[in-house]
Amino acid sequence: MSADFAHGLVVGKFYPPHAGHHHLIDTAAARCARLSVVVAASTAESVPLALRAAWLREAHPQAGVTIAPVVDDVEIDYDDPEIWTAHVEVFRHALALAHGEVPAVDAVFSSEEYGPELARRFGAAHVGVDADRERFPVSGTMVRDHPVACWRWLSPAVRAHLARRVVVVGAESSGTTTLARDLAARYAARGGPWAQTRWVPEYGRTYCEEKLALARRRAKAAGLPEPWLDDLEWESAEFTVIAERQLLWEDAAARAGSPLLVCDTDAFATALWHERYLGTPGTVHPRARHDLWIHTSVEDVPFEQDGWRDGESVRHRMDSRFREELAARGLPHLVVSGSPDARLEQAVAAVDALIAGGWAFTPPL
Protein backbone atom coordinates (compact mmCIF):
# COMPACT_ATOMS: atom_id res chain seq x y z
CA MET A 1 0.00 0.00 0.00
CA SER A 2 1.43 3.37 -0.98
CA ALA A 3 1.90 6.03 1.70
CA ASP A 4 -0.23 9.15 1.84
CA PHE A 5 2.83 11.35 2.47
CA ALA A 6 6.49 11.11 1.58
CA HIS A 7 7.79 12.65 4.80
CA GLY A 8 5.83 13.31 7.97
CA LEU A 9 6.78 15.23 11.10
CA VAL A 10 5.83 14.84 14.77
CA VAL A 11 7.15 17.29 17.36
CA GLY A 12 6.82 17.03 21.12
CA LYS A 13 8.49 17.11 24.49
CA PHE A 14 7.49 13.55 25.40
CA TYR A 15 7.97 14.46 29.05
CA PRO A 16 7.48 11.57 29.57
CA PRO A 17 6.05 9.66 26.58
CA HIS A 18 2.69 7.97 27.07
CA ALA A 19 0.11 5.97 25.10
CA GLY A 20 -1.26 9.08 23.40
CA HIS A 21 2.19 9.92 22.07
CA HIS A 22 2.70 6.36 20.85
CA HIS A 23 -0.67 6.38 19.09
CA LEU A 24 0.24 9.66 17.39
CA ILE A 25 3.58 8.32 16.16
CA ASP A 26 2.15 4.98 15.03
CA THR A 27 -0.66 6.73 13.15
CA ALA A 28 1.78 9.04 11.41
CA ALA A 29 4.20 6.22 10.59
CA ALA A 30 1.41 4.22 8.95
CA ARG A 31 0.65 7.09 6.59
CA CYS A 32 4.17 8.24 5.71
CA ALA A 33 7.03 6.72 3.75
CA ARG A 34 9.34 8.44 6.24
CA LEU A 35 8.56 9.96 9.60
CA SER A 36 10.72 12.24 11.73
CA VAL A 37 9.92 12.56 15.43
CA VAL A 38 11.56 15.63 16.93
CA VAL A 39 12.04 15.25 20.69
CA ALA A 40 12.42 18.82 21.95
CA ALA A 41 13.53 18.93 25.58
CA SER A 42 14.55 21.86 27.72
CA THR A 43 17.61 21.70 29.96
CA ALA A 44 15.30 22.80 32.79
CA GLU A 45 13.40 19.51 32.66
CA SER A 46 14.34 16.56 34.83
CA VAL A 47 14.06 13.66 32.38
CA PRO A 48 17.18 13.73 30.18
CA LEU A 49 16.74 14.22 26.46
CA ALA A 50 18.77 11.12 25.62
CA LEU A 51 16.55 8.98 27.84
CA ARG A 52 13.35 10.23 26.21
CA ALA A 53 14.82 9.54 22.78
CA ALA A 54 15.85 6.03 23.86
CA TRP A 55 12.33 5.31 25.14
CA LEU A 56 10.82 6.37 21.82
CA ARG A 57 13.32 4.38 19.75
CA GLU A 58 12.42 1.27 21.74
CA ALA A 59 8.68 1.86 21.36
CA HIS A 60 8.87 2.71 17.64
CA PRO A 61 11.33 0.46 15.81
CA GLN A 62 9.40 0.73 12.53
CA ALA A 63 11.43 1.16 9.37
CA GLY A 64 11.38 4.74 8.21
CA VAL A 65 10.87 6.26 11.67
CA THR A 66 13.70 8.56 12.77
CA ILE A 67 13.89 9.89 16.33
CA ALA A 68 15.53 13.34 16.26
CA PRO A 69 16.42 14.67 19.74
CA VAL A 70 17.26 18.33 20.22
CA VAL A 71 17.63 20.79 23.09
CA ASP A 72 14.99 23.53 22.88
CA ASP A 73 15.37 26.21 25.54
CA VAL A 74 13.24 28.76 23.71
CA GLU A 75 10.36 29.96 25.88
CA ILE A 76 6.80 28.99 24.98
CA ASP A 77 4.50 31.71 23.63
CA TYR A 78 2.18 30.67 20.83
CA ASP A 79 1.17 34.31 20.23
CA ASP A 80 4.68 35.58 19.52
CA PRO A 81 5.78 35.20 15.86
CA GLU A 82 9.47 35.62 16.71
CA ILE A 83 9.33 32.84 19.29
CA TRP A 84 7.55 30.66 16.74
CA THR A 85 10.38 31.30 14.29
CA ALA A 86 12.99 30.41 16.92
CA HIS A 87 11.26 27.11 17.71
CA VAL A 88 10.97 26.16 14.03
CA GLU A 89 14.68 26.84 13.59
CA VAL A 90 15.41 24.45 16.46
CA PHE A 91 13.21 21.80 14.83
CA ARG A 92 14.94 22.28 11.48
CA HIS A 93 18.28 21.90 13.22
CA ALA A 94 17.10 18.60 14.67
CA LEU A 95 16.09 17.39 11.21
CA ALA A 96 19.45 18.45 9.77
CA LEU A 97 21.31 16.54 12.49
CA ALA A 98 19.20 13.44 11.94
CA HIS A 99 19.20 13.40 8.14
CA GLY A 100 22.26 15.40 7.12
CA GLU A 101 19.92 17.96 5.58
CA VAL A 102 16.51 19.49 6.22
CA PRO A 103 14.14 17.35 4.15
CA ALA A 104 10.86 18.74 2.87
CA VAL A 105 7.96 18.04 5.22
CA ASP A 106 4.69 17.01 3.59
CA ALA A 107 2.54 16.55 6.70
CA VAL A 108 2.67 17.50 10.36
CA PHE A 109 0.81 15.13 12.68
CA SER A 110 -0.33 16.57 15.98
CA SER A 111 -2.95 16.36 18.70
CA GLU A 112 -2.16 19.84 19.99
CA GLU A 113 -3.67 23.25 19.22
CA TYR A 114 -0.37 24.48 17.80
CA GLY A 115 -0.39 21.76 15.13
CA PRO A 116 -1.95 23.79 12.28
CA GLU A 117 0.47 26.70 12.75
CA LEU A 118 3.45 24.36 12.92
CA ALA A 119 2.32 22.72 9.68
CA ARG A 120 1.89 26.12 8.01
CA ARG A 121 5.41 27.14 8.92
CA PHE A 122 6.76 23.95 7.34
CA GLY A 123 4.57 24.41 4.28
CA ALA A 124 2.88 21.10 5.06
CA ALA A 125 -0.57 19.65 5.55
CA HIS A 126 -1.82 19.25 9.09
CA VAL A 127 -3.24 15.92 10.25
CA GLY A 128 -4.97 15.96 13.61
CA VAL A 129 -4.84 12.76 15.67
CA ASP A 130 -7.06 12.18 18.73
CA ALA A 131 -7.12 15.91 19.49
CA ASP A 132 -10.02 15.48 21.92
CA ARG A 133 -8.13 12.76 23.87
CA GLU A 134 -11.13 10.42 23.66
CA ARG A 135 -9.11 7.34 22.76
CA PHE A 136 -6.24 8.03 25.12
CA PRO A 137 -7.34 10.40 27.91
CA VAL A 138 -3.85 11.18 29.12
CA SER A 139 -1.29 13.97 28.79
CA GLY A 140 2.27 14.62 29.85
CA THR A 141 1.03 16.97 32.55
CA MET A 142 -1.25 14.26 33.95
CA VAL A 143 1.60 11.75 34.03
CA ARG A 144 3.92 14.17 35.81
CA ASP A 145 1.25 15.11 38.35
CA HIS A 146 -0.13 11.62 39.01
CA PRO A 147 2.06 8.80 37.62
CA VAL A 148 0.15 6.08 39.48
CA ALA A 149 -3.21 7.16 38.04
CA CYS A 150 -1.68 7.12 34.54
CA TRP A 151 0.27 3.88 34.96
CA ARG A 152 -1.69 1.92 32.36
CA TRP A 153 -0.79 4.50 29.70
CA LEU A 154 2.98 4.13 30.19
CA SER A 155 5.34 1.92 28.20
CA PRO A 156 7.42 -0.76 29.95
CA ALA A 157 10.58 1.36 29.71
CA VAL A 158 8.94 4.38 31.33
CA ARG A 159 7.41 2.18 34.03
CA ALA A 160 10.84 0.76 34.84
CA HIS A 161 12.21 4.29 35.20
CA LEU A 162 9.39 5.56 37.42
CA ALA A 163 8.75 2.53 39.64
CA ARG A 164 9.64 3.09 43.27
CA ARG A 165 12.25 0.47 44.09
CA VAL A 166 12.34 -0.78 47.66
CA VAL A 167 15.03 -3.26 48.64
CA VAL A 168 15.00 -5.57 51.66
CA VAL A 169 18.47 -6.32 53.02
CA GLY A 170 19.86 -8.08 56.04
CA ALA A 171 21.97 -10.87 57.42
CA GLU A 172 21.24 -14.52 56.77
CA SER A 173 18.15 -15.97 58.45
CA SER A 174 16.74 -12.52 59.27
CA GLY A 175 13.53 -12.79 57.24
CA THR A 176 14.47 -10.76 54.17
CA THR A 177 12.81 -13.10 51.67
CA THR A 178 9.67 -13.49 53.76
CA LEU A 179 9.28 -9.74 54.13
CA ALA A 180 9.98 -9.02 50.45
CA ARG A 181 7.42 -11.57 49.34
CA ASP A 182 4.77 -10.44 51.85
CA LEU A 183 5.30 -6.75 51.12
CA ALA A 184 4.77 -7.28 47.38
CA ALA A 185 1.68 -9.39 48.06
CA ARG A 186 0.20 -6.70 50.32
CA TYR A 187 0.40 -4.08 47.56
CA ALA A 188 -0.73 -6.44 44.82
CA ALA A 189 -3.88 -7.10 46.85
CA ARG A 190 -4.80 -3.41 46.50
CA GLY A 191 -5.59 -4.02 42.85
CA GLY A 192 -5.74 -1.38 40.13
CA PRO A 193 -2.28 -0.17 39.12
CA TRP A 194 -0.81 -2.07 42.08
CA ALA A 195 -2.07 -5.49 40.97
CA GLN A 196 1.18 -6.37 39.21
CA THR A 197 3.43 -5.55 42.17
CA ARG A 198 6.34 -7.97 42.08
CA TRP A 199 9.26 -9.01 44.21
CA VAL A 200 12.67 -9.89 42.80
CA PRO A 201 14.36 -12.92 44.40
CA GLU A 202 18.01 -13.01 45.37
CA TYR A 203 20.18 -14.07 42.44
CA GLY A 204 23.20 -14.60 44.74
CA ARG A 205 21.44 -17.60 46.28
CA THR A 206 20.88 -19.12 42.85
CA TYR A 207 24.52 -18.46 41.94
CA CYS A 208 25.76 -20.15 45.13
CA GLU A 209 23.58 -23.20 44.51
CA GLU A 210 24.88 -23.55 40.95
CA LYS A 211 28.49 -22.97 42.02
CA LEU A 212 28.29 -25.61 44.74
CA ALA A 213 26.53 -28.11 42.46
CA LEU A 214 29.30 -27.71 39.87
CA ALA A 215 32.01 -28.12 42.52
CA ARG A 216 30.36 -31.31 43.76
CA ARG A 217 30.13 -32.78 40.27
CA ARG A 218 33.80 -32.08 39.71
CA ALA A 219 34.74 -33.55 43.10
CA LYS A 220 32.74 -36.69 42.43
CA ALA A 221 34.35 -37.12 39.02
CA ALA A 222 37.79 -36.75 40.62
CA GLY A 223 36.97 -39.11 43.50
CA LEU A 224 37.31 -36.33 46.09
CA PRO A 225 35.16 -35.64 49.20
CA GLU A 226 31.96 -33.70 48.64
CA PRO A 227 32.63 -29.96 49.17
CA TRP A 228 30.39 -27.65 51.20
CA LEU A 229 29.73 -23.94 50.93
CA ASP A 230 32.66 -23.00 53.18
CA ASP A 231 34.98 -24.97 50.89
CA LEU A 232 34.25 -22.80 47.86
CA GLU A 233 36.78 -20.25 46.66
CA TRP A 234 35.55 -16.87 45.48
CA GLU A 235 36.80 -14.23 43.08
CA SER A 236 35.85 -10.58 43.00
CA ALA A 237 34.54 -10.90 39.44
CA GLU A 238 31.88 -13.34 40.62
CA PHE A 239 30.29 -10.67 42.79
CA THR A 240 30.20 -8.36 39.79
CA VAL A 241 28.32 -11.07 37.88
CA ILE A 242 25.88 -11.46 40.77
CA ALA A 243 25.24 -7.71 40.95
CA GLU A 244 24.76 -7.47 37.17
CA ARG A 245 22.32 -10.38 37.06
CA GLN A 246 20.40 -8.99 40.05
CA LEU A 247 19.96 -5.70 38.18
CA LEU A 248 18.79 -7.49 35.04
CA TRP A 249 16.17 -9.40 37.02
CA GLU A 250 15.14 -6.19 38.72
CA ASP A 251 14.81 -4.17 35.51
CA ALA A 252 12.82 -6.92 33.83
CA ALA A 253 10.39 -7.06 36.75
CA ALA A 254 10.06 -3.27 36.87
CA ARG A 255 9.12 -3.12 33.18
CA ALA A 256 6.20 -5.47 33.71
CA GLY A 257 5.17 -4.38 37.16
CA SER A 258 3.37 -1.74 39.18
CA PRO A 259 4.53 1.62 40.59
CA LEU A 260 6.30 -0.41 43.31
CA LEU A 261 9.04 -2.99 42.92
CA VAL A 262 10.26 -4.96 45.94
CA CYS A 263 13.76 -6.41 45.76
CA ASP A 264 15.22 -9.15 47.95
CA THR A 265 18.80 -7.76 48.17
CA ASP A 266 20.72 -5.50 45.78
CA ALA A 267 24.20 -4.46 44.66
CA PHE A 268 24.80 -2.68 47.98
CA ALA A 269 24.23 -5.95 49.85
CA THR A 270 26.36 -7.83 47.32
CA ALA A 271 29.24 -5.48 48.10
CA LEU A 272 28.98 -6.40 51.79
CA TRP A 273 28.97 -10.11 50.99
CA HIS A 274 32.09 -9.46 48.89
CA GLU A 275 33.64 -8.12 52.09
CA ARG A 276 32.46 -11.16 54.03
CA TYR A 277 34.05 -13.72 51.69
CA LEU A 278 37.07 -11.85 50.33
CA GLY A 279 37.92 -9.57 53.23
CA THR A 280 37.72 -6.31 51.27
CA PRO A 281 34.71 -4.11 50.54
CA GLY A 282 33.11 -4.63 47.15
CA THR A 283 32.04 -1.88 44.77
CA VAL A 284 28.38 -0.96 44.59
CA HIS A 285 27.32 -1.25 40.97
CA PRO A 286 26.94 2.22 39.40
CA ARG A 287 23.53 1.39 37.89
CA ALA A 288 22.05 0.38 41.24
CA ARG A 289 19.16 2.72 42.04
CA HIS A 290 16.77 2.32 44.94
CA ASP A 291 14.46 4.64 46.83
CA LEU A 292 14.27 2.90 50.21
CA TRP A 293 16.20 0.18 52.04
CA ILE A 294 14.47 -1.97 54.65
CA HIS A 295 16.92 -3.69 56.98
CA THR A 296 15.60 -6.82 58.68
CA SER A 297 17.09 -7.01 62.17
CA VAL A 298 18.26 -10.37 63.52
CA GLU A 299 16.50 -9.58 66.77
CA ASP A 300 13.35 -11.65 67.41
CA VAL A 301 14.23 -14.04 64.57
CA PRO A 302 15.74 -17.40 65.59
CA PHE A 303 18.60 -18.62 63.46
CA GLU A 304 17.72 -21.49 61.13
CA GLN A 305 20.46 -23.48 59.43
CA ASP A 306 19.28 -24.67 56.03
CA GLY A 307 22.64 -26.07 54.92
CA TRP A 308 23.64 -22.84 53.16
CA ARG A 309 24.12 -20.35 55.95
CA ASP A 310 27.35 -19.34 57.70
CA GLY A 311 26.22 -19.50 61.31
CA GLU A 312 24.89 -17.49 64.23
CA SER A 313 28.10 -15.53 64.93
CA VAL A 314 28.48 -14.44 61.31
CA ARG A 315 24.80 -13.48 61.23
CA HIS A 316 25.24 -10.96 64.06
CA ARG A 317 28.42 -9.57 62.53
CA MET A 318 26.73 -9.04 59.17
CA ASP A 319 23.71 -7.47 60.86
CA SER A 320 26.04 -4.88 62.39
CA ARG A 321 27.75 -4.25 59.06
CA PHE A 322 24.42 -3.56 57.36
CA ARG A 323 23.51 -1.07 60.09
CA GLU A 324 26.89 0.64 59.85
CA GLU A 325 27.00 0.91 56.06
CA LEU A 326 23.40 2.06 55.61
CA ALA A 327 24.10 4.89 58.05
CA ALA A 328 27.57 5.69 56.68
CA ARG A 329 26.30 5.94 53.10
CA GLY A 330 23.35 8.09 54.13
CA LEU A 331 20.88 5.78 52.41
CA PRO A 332 17.17 6.26 53.20
CA HIS A 333 16.35 3.24 55.32
CA LEU A 334 14.59 1.82 58.32
CA VAL A 335 15.29 -1.17 60.55
CA VAL A 336 12.33 -3.47 61.16
CA SER A 337 12.05 -5.82 64.10
CA GLY A 338 9.47 -7.86 65.99
CA SER A 339 7.19 -10.55 64.64
CA PRO A 340 6.76 -11.09 60.87
CA ASP A 341 3.41 -9.27 61.03
CA ALA A 342 4.93 -6.37 62.92
CA ARG A 343 7.78 -6.11 60.44
CA LEU A 344 5.35 -6.11 57.55
CA GLU A 345 3.30 -3.29 59.07
CA GLN A 346 6.45 -1.22 59.68
CA ALA A 347 7.51 -1.75 56.08
CA VAL A 348 4.08 -0.90 54.65
CA ALA A 349 3.97 2.36 56.62
CA ALA A 350 7.38 3.37 55.27
CA VAL A 351 6.52 2.46 51.68
CA ASP A 352 3.18 4.28 51.90
CA ALA A 353 5.07 7.38 53.04
CA LEU A 354 7.52 7.00 50.17
CA ILE A 355 4.73 6.78 47.61
CA ALA A 356 2.81 9.66 49.21
CA GLY A 357 5.89 11.80 48.63
CA GLY A 358 5.13 11.66 44.93
CA TRP A 359 7.42 11.87 41.93
CA ALA A 360 9.62 14.90 41.38
CA PHE A 361 9.46 16.36 37.87
CA THR A 362 10.74 19.86 37.29
CA PRO A 363 8.15 22.03 35.48
CA PRO A 364 8.48 22.05 31.69
CA LEU A 365 9.80 25.22 30.10
Secondary structure as GFF3:
##gff-version 3
##sequence-region A 1 365
A	DSSP	beta_strand	5	12	.	.	.	ID=ss1
A	DSSP	alpha_helix	19	31	.	.	.	ID=ss2
A	DSSP	beta_strand	32	41	.	.	.	ID=ss3
A	DSSP	alpha_helix	49	59	.	.	.	ID=ss4
A	DSSP	beta_strand	65	71	.	.	.	ID=ss5
A	DSSP	alpha_helix	81	99	.	.	.	ID=ss6
A	DSSP	beta_strand	107	110	.	.	.	ID=ss7
A	DSSP	alpha_helix	115	121	.	.	.	ID=ss8
A	DSSP	beta_strand	125	128	.	.	.	ID=ss9
A	DSSP	alpha_helix	140	145	.	.	.	ID=ss10
A	DSSP	three_ten_helix	151	153	.	.	.	ID=ss11
A	DSSP	alpha_helix	156	162	.	.	.	ID=ss12
A	DSSP	beta_strand	164	170	.	.	.	ID=ss13
A	DSSP	alpha_helix	176	188	.	.	.	ID=ss14
A	DSSP	three_ten_helix	192	194	.	.	.	ID=ss15
A	DSSP	beta_strand	198	200	.	.	.	ID=ss16
A	DSSP	alpha_helix	203	221	.	.	.	ID=ss17
A	DSSP	three_ten_helix	229	231	.	.	.	ID=ss18
A	DSSP	alpha_helix	236	256	.	.	.	ID=ss19
A	DSSP	beta_strand	260	264	.	.	.	ID=ss20
A	DSSP	alpha_helix	267	278	.	.	.	ID=ss21
A	DSSP	beta_strand	292	296	.	.	.	ID=ss22
A	DSSP	alpha_helix	312	328	.	.	.	ID=ss23
A	DSSP	beta_strand	333	336	.	.	.	ID=ss24
A	DSSP	alpha_helix	340	356	.	.	.	ID=ss25
###
